[in-house]
């Protein structure tokens, strides 16, 4: 009985795949092999050469017992000199998105702080890569290699994806090259996870493990629909993986190639999800969107006419159902661009045109701040930041590539809440707190995502 059930299930699956291949576009690969078994091999044969292995090397400082730094102590106990730094290696994946120019899209955390980046192709060729640009807020980066005869993946329109669509994840988990797993799209538009600054994840049950980061999530046509980024679970897959949608990845990649960084604009509002209770109180039941809870004085939103209590339902024609979607939509727009925002105000629909402006920011000065935080661009907490209104401090709004601040592990979006246990509310407070501690070093308390930690900078 059990065997018959399996045979029937196999027949149903085979018939489904035959019908599916006949009713979809000609670009869909043949799903039956010579033996009549369902297979994705023809599609993977075209896709896998565009997915690469990325290995990095970096020098990290070795933590030592203070006693071991004492020359007298070492001589007394005949302890040899210990290395101050050690080489750290890590593995990840990447996707070739431009074969002619050798551009490879990957995660920022795969190549962050790397001294050397090596790309290994499907045909085992090795190339040293250079960083074109990176964006810690979205966890995306672009590197480039000089190589011929490369394959590339075509980016699909991720806005057309649906829950239940079949997907395939390709990468190098645990260093195992060219590993393929399959599954479906479990959910779309996942945000508020505290993984990255800008979140709009595709959730999939296709197995994703450490080393898959930066790899490809493709549809059955072999088109790139996402960049595998994160998992939920301690060290391995539990059937909940996340990928950055191809539409978002393409927009960020374009800016990284053009500028080396993402020039995000600001709207100048604090927003929250429109709950049932809020909708009832505002008299607009039956709608979904994001409620404007605060409008910054003289901000683009203020100049454009947005008001507290307005419910944003769409940005440039794309529906907005949650506050995170509003933040993502604005965060992907370039400074100086005009945006059309659809709102509901007092029960009536209205469209407002607003020009996106550059966030107000201040560079760390050479006196005091420069020694410890050189390369960090500091500013007030952005009203769109997930922690805006919840914590006080100074936000890191930019990090110069290769700077001391970057090498210390600081990221864009981090909020410095205290220095040497002294609360920080402004850049002036930060400057005062670091002014007299340039030689001893400083103890920073950092808020990042949903967590917090201390960081010592000497």
PADOPA-422356 format. One record per residue (C-alpha): x, y, z; residue number from 1; residue in one letter. Coordinates in nm, 3 decimals. Each point is the difference from the previous one (the first is absolute). Layout:
PT;c1;c2;c3;num;residu
PT;X;Y;Z;NUM;A
...
END
This chain:
PT;c1;c2;c3;num;residu
PT;0.000;0.000;0.000;1;X
PT;0.279;0.235;0.088;2;X
PT;0.186;-0.083;-0.323;3;X
PT;-0.313;0.062;-0.208;4;X
PT;-0.045;0.340;0.164;5;X
PT;0.353;0.093;-0.088;6;X
PT;-0.050;-0.111;-0.359;7;X
PT;-0.321;0.202;-0.030;8;X
PT;0.168;0.304;0.157;9;X
PT;0.288;-0.032;-0.243;10;X
PT;-0.237;-0.027;-0.296;11;X
PT;-0.195;0.306;0.114;12;X
PT;0.324;0.197;0.041;13;X
PT;0.120;-0.108;-0.344;14;X
PT;-0.331;0.097;-0.165;15;X
PT;0.004;0.333;0.186;16;X
PT;0.349;0.079;-0.122;17;X
PT;-0.087;-0.095;-0.358;18;X
PT;-0.308;0.227;0.002;19;X
PT;0.201;0.275;0.172;20;X
PT;0.275;-0.013;-0.261;21;X
PT;-0.256;0.010;-0.283;22;X
PT;-0.195;0.295;0.139;23;X
PT;0.289;0.227;0.092;24;X
PT;0.233;0.201;-0.219;25;X
PT;0.252;-0.163;-0.234;26;X
PT;0.280;0.116;0.229;27;X
PT;-0.098;-0.262;0.260;28;X
PT;0.252;-0.288;-0.013;29;X
PT;-0.116;-0.351;-0.078;30;X
PT;-0.102;-0.162;0.328;31;X
PT;0.022;-0.368;-0.105;32;X
PT;0.329;-0.179;-0.064;33;X
PT;0.064;-0.280;-0.246;34;X
PT;-0.132;-0.252;0.249;35;X
PT;-0.324;0.188;0.049;36;X
PT;0.091;0.123;0.348;37;X
PT;-0.080;0.358;0.103;38;X
PT;0.318;0.206;0.017;39;X
PT;0.130;0.355;0.028;40;X
PT;0.340;-0.096;-0.140;41;X
PT;-0.032;0.182;-0.337;42;X
PT;-0.086;0.326;0.175;43;X
PT;0.275;-0.041;0.259;44;X
PT;0.254;-0.074;-0.271;45;X
PT;-0.062;0.353;-0.130;46;X
PT;-0.020;0.170;0.338;47;X
PT;0.276;-0.151;0.213;48;X
PT;0.299;0.146;-0.194;49;X
PT;-0.120;0.347;0.107;50;X
PT;0.012;-0.084;0.374;51;X
PT;0.347;0.034;0.150;52;X
PT;0.184;-0.081;0.320;53;X
PT;0.143;0.297;0.189;54;X
PT;0.275;-0.046;0.258;55;X
PT;0.150;0.284;0.201;56;X
PT;0.300;0.059;0.222;57;X
PT;0.031;0.269;0.265;58;X
PT;0.230;0.082;0.288;59;X
PT;-0.165;0.016;0.341;60;X
PT;0.152;0.102;0.331;61;X
PT;0.063;-0.283;0.245;62;X
PT;-0.151;0.052;0.343;63;X
PT;0.260;-0.066;0.268;64;X
PT;0.021;-0.003;0.378;65;X
PT;0.143;0.338;0.114;66;X
PT;0.270;-0.184;0.193;67;X
PT;0.136;-0.140;-0.325;68;X
PT;0.067;0.356;-0.121;69;X
PT;0.239;0.057;0.292;70;X
PT;0.361;-0.063;-0.119;71;X
PT;0.119;-0.078;0.357;72;X
PT;-0.278;-0.260;0.045;73;X
PT;0.088;-0.167;-0.331;74;X
PT;0.373;-0.012;0.081;75;X
PT;-0.059;-0.132;0.353;76;X
PT;-0.214;-0.289;-0.125;77;X
PT;0.195;-0.038;-0.325;78;X
PT;-0.307;0.069;-0.214;79;X
PT;0.085;0.071;-0.365;80;X
PT;-0.135;0.295;-0.194;81;X
PT;-0.357;-0.067;-0.106;82;X
PT;-0.145;0.114;-0.332;83;X
PT;-0.207;0.319;0.024;84;X
PT;-0.215;-0.088;-0.300;85;X
PT;-0.128;-0.312;-0.167;86;X
PT;-0.140;-0.071;-0.345;87;X
PT;-0.372;-0.066;-0.016;88;X
PT;-0.154;-0.174;-0.298;89;X
PT;-0.364;-0.017;-0.100;90;X
PT;-0.205;-0.145;-0.281;91;X
PT;-0.307;0.119;-0.184;92;X
PT;-0.162;0.013;-0.340;93;X
PT;-0.066;0.249;-0.276;94;X
PT;-0.192;0.040;-0.325;95;X
PT;0.144;0.128;-0.327;96;X
PT;-0.242;0.268;-0.121;97;X
PT;0.214;0.150;-0.280;98;X
PT;0.226;-0.244;-0.184;99;X
PT;0.153;0.264;-0.224;100;X
PT;0.121;0.222;0.285;101;X
PT;0.047;-0.276;0.258;102;X
PT;-0.243;0.143;0.257;103;X
PT;-0.098;-0.238;0.280;104;X
PT;-0.283;0.067;0.244;105;X
PT;0.036;-0.136;0.354;106;X
PT;-0.073;0.084;0.363;107;X
PT;0.193;0.276;0.174;108;X
PT;0.068;-0.225;0.299;109;X
PT;0.176;-0.247;-0.232;110;X
PT;0.272;0.249;-0.097;111;X
PT;-0.010;0.247;0.291;112;X
PT;0.346;0.103;0.129;113;X
PT;0.171;-0.250;-0.231;114;X
PT;0.363;0.061;-0.093;115;X
PT;-0.016;-0.249;-0.287;116;X
PT;-0.300;-0.130;-0.196;117;X
PT;0.034;-0.309;-0.219;118;X
PT;-0.272;-0.109;-0.243;119;X
PT;-0.013;-0.361;-0.117;120;X
PT;-0.207;-0.068;-0.311;121;X
PT;-0.201;-0.309;-0.090;122;X
PT;0.288;-0.113;-0.226;123;X
PT;0.248;0.027;0.292;124;X
PT;0.173;0.317;-0.123;125;X
PT;0.111;0.237;0.279;126;X
PT;0.005;0.380;-0.015;127;X
PT;0.075;0.271;0.252;128;X
PT;-0.291;0.242;0.023;129;X
PT;-0.018;0.369;0.077;130;X
PT;-0.284;0.167;0.184;131;X
PT;-0.213;0.232;-0.214;132;X
PT;-0.239;0.103;0.276;133;X
PT;-0.185;-0.123;0.306;134;X
PT;-0.308;0.090;0.202;135;X
PT;-0.017;-0.134;0.357;136;X
PT;-0.357;0.125;0.041;137;X
PT;-0.133;-0.245;-0.260;138;X
PT;0.291;-0.247;0.038;139;X
PT;0.087;0.013;-0.370;140;X
PT;0.335;0.047;-0.172;141;X
PT;0.143;-0.008;-0.352;142;X
PT;0.347;-0.135;-0.079;143;X
PT;0.172;-0.029;-0.336;144;X
PT;0.236;-0.247;-0.163;145;X
PT;0.189;0.016;-0.329;146;X
PT;-0.087;-0.321;-0.179;147;X
PT;-0.124;-0.122;-0.336;148;X
PT;-0.269;-0.251;-0.094;149;X
PT;-0.223;0.076;0.298;150;X
PT;-0.366;-0.090;0.038;151;X
PT;-0.256;0.235;0.152;152;X
PT;-0.348;-0.027;0.144;153;X
PT;-0.295;0.203;-0.122;154;X
PT;-0.189;0.181;0.273;155;X
PT;-0.371;-0.074;0.018;156;X
PT;-0.271;0.242;0.112;157;X
PT;-0.038;-0.099;0.364;158;X
PT;-0.317;0.208;0.039;159;X
PT;-0.188;-0.272;-0.192;160;X
PT;0.096;-0.277;0.245;161;X
PT;-0.270;-0.184;0.192;162;X
PT;-0.001;-0.214;0.310;163;X
PT;0.024;-0.360;-0.118;164;X
PT;0.224;0.067;-0.301;165;X
PT;0.271;-0.265;-0.041;166;X
PT;0.356;0.121;0.062;167;X
PT;0.353;-0.137;-0.003;168;X
PT;0.285;0.121;0.222;169;X
PT;0.357;-0.034;-0.124;170;X
PT;0.314;0.070;0.200;171;X
PT;0.293;-0.142;0.191;172;X
PT;-0.125;-0.100;0.347;173;X
PT;0.273;-0.101;0.245;174;X
PT;0.249;0.027;-0.289;175;X
PT;-0.177;-0.271;-0.202;176;X
PT;0.020;0.141;-0.351;177;X
PT;-0.300;0.036;-0.229;178;X
PT;-0.270;-0.137;0.229;179;X
PT;-0.362;0.013;-0.118;180;X
PT;-0.311;-0.011;0.217;181;X
PT;-0.362;0.051;-0.095;182;X
PT;-0.323;0.113;0.162;183;X
PT;-0.272;0.260;-0.029;184;X
PT;-0.051;0.362;0.093;185;X
PT;-0.140;-0.014;0.352;186;X
PT;-0.072;0.372;0.042;187;X
PT;0.073;0.337;-0.159;188;X
PT;0.085;0.342;0.140;189;X
PT;0.146;-0.124;0.327;190;X
PT;0.127;0.294;0.208;191;X
PT;0.051;0.105;0.360;192;X
PT;0.237;-0.292;0.060;193;X
PT;0.291;0.220;0.111;194;X
PT;0.236;-0.177;-0.242;195;X
PT;0.073;0.300;-0.222;196;X
PT;-0.086;0.369;-0.011;197;X
PT;-0.222;-0.036;-0.306;198;X
PT;-0.202;-0.321;-0.006;199;X
PT;-0.242;-0.130;-0.260;200;X
PT;0.096;-0.365;-0.001;201;X
PT;-0.124;-0.293;-0.201;202;X
PT;-0.049;-0.288;0.244;203;X
PT;0.065;-0.350;-0.135;204;X
PT;0.021;-0.353;0.131;205;X
PT;0.275;-0.085;-0.250;206;X
PT;0.288;-0.105;0.224;207;X
PT;0.243;0.289;0.061;208;X
PT;0.306;-0.049;0.218;209;X
PT;0.317;0.193;0.096;210;X
PT;0.195;0.053;-0.322;211;X
PT;-0.316;0.046;-0.207;212;X
PT;0.011;0.373;0.075;213;X
PT;0.021;0.198;-0.323;214;X
PT;-0.115;-0.295;-0.209;215;X
PT;-0.288;-0.016;-0.245;216;X
PT;-0.368;-0.064;0.055;217;X
PT;-0.145;-0.077;-0.344;218;X
PT;-0.336;-0.093;-0.143;219;X
PT;-0.060;-0.305;-0.222;220;X
PT;0.084;0.212;-0.304;221;X
PT;0.351;0.047;0.137;222;X
PT;-0.046;0.371;0.065;223;X
PT;0.137;0.171;0.309;224;X
PT;-0.278;0.096;0.240;225;X
PT;0.206;0.057;0.315;226;X
PT;0.336;0.002;0.178;227;X
PT;0.013;-0.253;0.285;228;X
PT;0.086;0.191;0.317;229;X
PT;-0.106;-0.141;0.335;230;X
PT;-0.151;-0.292;0.186;231;X
PT;-0.183;-0.050;0.327;232;X
PT;0.173;-0.265;0.206;233;X
PT;0.328;-0.063;0.176;234;X
PT;0.251;-0.100;-0.263;235;X
PT;-0.226;-0.183;-0.245;236;X
PT;-0.322;0.005;-0.197;237;X
PT;-0.333;-0.060;0.171;238;X
PT;-0.206;0.074;-0.309;239;X
PT;-0.013;0.376;0.049;240;X
PT;0.238;0.189;-0.226;241;X
PT;-0.005;0.356;-0.131;242;X
PT;0.106;0.154;-0.330;243;X
PT;0.018;0.362;-0.117;244;X
PT;-0.245;0.046;-0.293;245;X
PT;0.158;0.054;-0.341;246;X
PT;-0.180;0.333;-0.053;247;X
PT;0.152;0.143;0.319;248;X
PT;0.339;-0.157;-0.080;249;X
PT;-0.002;0.149;-0.351;250;X
PT;-0.075;0.353;0.122;251;X
PT;0.276;-0.013;0.260;252;X
PT;0.245;-0.168;-0.237;253;X
PT;-0.050;0.279;-0.254;254;X
PT;0.097;0.264;0.257;255;X
PT;0.294;-0.203;0.129;256;X
PT;0.143;-0.030;-0.350;257;X
PT;-0.059;0.368;-0.074;258;X
PT;0.101;0.158;0.332;259;X
PT;0.164;-0.274;0.208;260;X
PT;-0.269;0.056;0.264;261;X
PT;-0.372;0.059;0.031;262;X
PT;-0.115;0.362;0.006;263;X
PT;-0.313;-0.034;0.209;264;X
PT;-0.237;0.287;0.039;265;X
PT;-0.227;0.089;0.289;266;X
PT;-0.366;0.076;0.029;267;X
PT;0.013;0.123;0.358;268;X
PT;-0.286;-0.189;0.161;269;X
PT;-0.059;-0.260;0.267;270;X
PT;-0.259;-0.255;-0.106;271;X
PT;-0.178;-0.302;0.146;272;X
PT;-0.221;-0.279;-0.129;273;X
PT;-0.368;0.071;-0.046;274;X
PT;-0.165;-0.239;0.247;275;X
PT;-0.369;-0.080;0.020;276;X
PT;-0.033;0.220;0.310;277;X
PT;0.175;0.295;-0.170;278;X
PT;-0.208;-0.039;-0.316;279;X
PT;-0.318;0.002;0.209;280;X
PT;0.115;0.308;0.193;281;X
PT;0.091;0.181;-0.323;282;X
PT;-0.325;-0.099;-0.166;283;X
PT;0.164;-0.177;-0.295;284;X
PT;-0.083;-0.366;0.057;285;X
PT;0.057;-0.227;-0.296;286;X
PT;0.337;0.147;-0.092;287;X
PT;0.360;-0.106;0.067;288;X
PT;0.302;0.227;0.013;289;X
PT;0.243;0.187;0.221;290;X
PT;-0.104;0.277;0.239;291;X
PT;0.215;0.313;0.027;292;X
PT;0.068;0.045;0.371;293;X
PT;0.254;0.283;-0.023;294;X
PT;0.114;0.248;-0.265;295;X
PT;0.342;0.159;0.038;296;X
PT;0.013;0.378;-0.005;297;X
PT;0.115;0.137;-0.337;298;X
PT;0.038;-0.355;-0.130;299;X
PT;-0.095;-0.106;-0.356;300;X
PT;-0.325;-0.140;0.141;301;X
PT;-0.072;0.330;0.176;302;X
PT;0.074;0.199;-0.315;303;X
PT;-0.212;-0.235;-0.211;304;X
PT;-0.303;0.027;0.225;305;X
PT;-0.010;-0.334;0.184;306;X
PT;-0.171;0.024;0.338;307;X
PT;-0.021;-0.209;0.315;308;X
PT;-0.289;-0.243;-0.036;309;X
PT;0.034;-0.039;-0.378;310;X
PT;-0.015;-0.364;-0.112;311;X
PT;0.245;-0.083;-0.279;312;X
PT;-0.148;-0.262;-0.232;313;X
PT;0.245;0.008;-0.293;314;X
PT;0.340;0.137;-0.107;315;X
PT;0.046;0.062;-0.372;316;X
PT;-0.301;-0.219;-0.067;317;X
PT;0.123;-0.298;0.204;318;X
PT;-0.226;-0.096;0.291;319;X
PT;0.121;0.057;0.355;320;X
PT;-0.148;-0.229;0.265;321;X
PT;0.254;0.045;0.282;322;X
PT;0.234;0.266;0.137;323;X
PT;0.300;-0.211;-0.100;324;X
PT;-0.114;0.010;-0.363;325;X
PT;-0.017;0.380;0.013;326;X
PT;0.351;0.016;0.144;327;X
PT;0.136;-0.240;-0.262;328;X
PT;-0.169;0.185;-0.286;329;X
PT;0.146;0.335;0.106;330;X
PT;0.338;-0.148;0.091;331;X
PT;0.048;-0.131;-0.354;332;X
PT;-0.067;0.339;-0.161;333;X
PT;0.287;0.222;-0.102;334;X
PT;0.055;0.344;0.145;335;X
PT;-0.173;0.265;-0.212;336;X
PT;-0.260;-0.234;-0.148;337;X
PT;-0.370;0.083;0.019;338;X
PT;-0.238;-0.249;0.152;339;X
PT;-0.376;-0.023;-0.026;340;X
PT;-0.159;-0.101;0.330;341;X
PT;-0.365;-0.108;0.017;342;X
PT;-0.166;0.073;0.333;343;X
PT;-0.334;-0.006;0.174;344;X
PT;-0.075;0.313;0.201;345;X
PT;-0.328;0.047;0.182;346;X
PT;-0.146;-0.288;-0.197;347;X
PT;0.092;0.150;-0.338;348;X
PT;0.264;-0.120;-0.246;349;X
PT;0.274;0.238;-0.100;350;X
PT;0.333;-0.014;-0.189;351;X
PT;0.301;0.207;0.110;352;X
PT;0.324;0.061;-0.190;353;X
PT;0.314;0.030;0.214;354;X
PT;0.367;0.054;-0.088;355;X
PT;0.231;-0.233;0.191;356;X
PT;0.290;0.173;0.175;357;X
PT;0.336;-0.113;0.131;358;X
PT;0.009;-0.090;0.371;359;X
PT;0.157;0.261;0.223;360;X
PT;0.332;-0.131;0.122;361;X
PT;0.329;0.110;0.148;362;X
PT;0.342;-0.154;-0.046;363;X
PT;0.208;-0.101;0.298;364;X
PT;0.261;0.270;0.056;365;X
PT;0.372;-0.060;0.039;366;X
PT;0.005;0.122;0.359;367;X
PT;-0.097;-0.281;0.236;368;X
PT;-0.255;-0.165;-0.226;369;X
PT;0.240;-0.037;-0.287;370;X
PT;0.238;-0.233;0.182;371;X
PT;-0.258;-0.249;0.114;372;X
PT;-0.275;0.039;-0.259;373;X
PT;0.190;0.104;-0.310;374;X
PT;-0.206;-0.085;-0.306;375;X
PT;-0.335;0.006;0.182;376;X
PT;-0.263;0.248;-0.116;377;X
PT;-0.220;0.094;0.291;378;X
PT;-0.340;0.159;0.018;379;X
PT;-0.329;0.022;0.185;380;X
PT;-0.213;-0.312;0.015;381;X
PT;-0.196;-0.020;-0.325;382;X
PT;-0.377;0.020;0.063;383;X
PT;-0.032;-0.308;-0.225;384;X
PT;0.246;-0.203;0.209;385;X
PT;-0.170;-0.300;0.169;386;X
PT;0.124;0.126;0.339;387;X
PT;-0.105;0.363;-0.052;388;X
PT;-0.187;0.120;0.306;389;X
PT;0.103;-0.308;0.197;390;X
PT;0.361;0.086;0.083;391;X
PT;0.213;0.315;0.025;392;X
PT;0.342;0.032;-0.156;393;X
PT;0.195;0.074;-0.317;394;X
PT;-0.052;-0.201;-0.316;395;X
PT;0.278;-0.116;-0.232;396;X
PT;-0.137;0.105;-0.338;397;X
PT;0.309;-0.084;-0.204;398;X
PT;0.324;-0.199;0.017;399;X
PT;0.296;0.070;-0.227;400;X
PT;0.132;-0.319;-0.159;401;X
PT;0.321;-0.128;0.161;402;X
PT;-0.008;0.264;0.274;403;X
PT;0.087;-0.070;0.368;404;X
PT;-0.370;0.019;0.086;405;X
PT;-0.081;-0.264;-0.262;406;X
PT;0.281;-0.227;0.119;407;X
PT;-0.127;0.024;0.358;408;X
PT;-0.328;-0.151;-0.115;409;X
PT;-0.225;0.306;0.014;410;X
PT;-0.290;-0.005;-0.246;411;X
PT;-0.233;0.249;-0.161;412;X
PT;-0.314;0.016;0.212;413;X
PT;0.179;-0.065;0.330;414;X
PT;-0.106;0.234;0.279;415;X
PT;0.257;0.107;0.260;416;X
PT;-0.195;0.039;0.325;417;X
PT;0.286;0.050;0.246;418;X
PT;0.376;0.060;0.018;419;X
PT;0.185;-0.128;0.305;420;X
PT;-0.347;-0.056;0.154;421;X
PT;-0.094;0.367;-0.049;422;X
PT;-0.332;0.037;-0.186;423;X
PT;0.028;0.163;-0.344;424;X
PT;-0.279;0.211;-0.146;425;X
PT;0.183;0.206;-0.263;426;X
PT;0.323;0.025;-0.196;427;X
PT;0.105;0.270;0.247;428;X
PT;-0.041;-0.249;0.286;429;X
PT;0.204;-0.254;-0.196;430;X
PT;0.274;0.251;-0.069;431;X
PT;0.025;0.094;0.369;432;X
PT;0.002;-0.363;0.113;433;X
PT;0.285;-0.097;-0.233;434;X
PT;0.208;0.317;0.034;435;X
PT;0.194;-0.106;0.309;436;X
PT;0.022;-0.372;-0.073;437;X
PT;0.188;-0.006;-0.328;438;X
PT;0.301;-0.184;0.146;439;X
PT;-0.178;-0.241;0.233;440;X
PT;-0.265;-0.101;-0.249;441;X
PT;-0.376;0.020;0.023;442;X
PT;-0.278;-0.240;0.096;443;X
PT;-0.299;0.031;-0.230;444;X
PT;-0.345;-0.141;0.060;445;X
PT;-0.150;-0.083;-0.341;446;X
PT;-0.363;-0.068;-0.087;447;X
PT;-0.023;-0.216;-0.312;448;X
PT;-0.331;-0.145;-0.115;449;X
PT;-0.176;-0.158;0.295;450;X
PT;0.320;-0.041;0.203;451;X
PT;0.268;0.201;0.175;452;X
PT;0.367;-0.055;0.079;453;X
PT;0.314;0.172;0.129;454;X
PT;0.295;0.076;-0.228;455;X
PT;0.343;0.116;0.117;456;X
PT;0.193;0.222;-0.244;457;X
PT;0.358;0.096;0.074;458;X
END
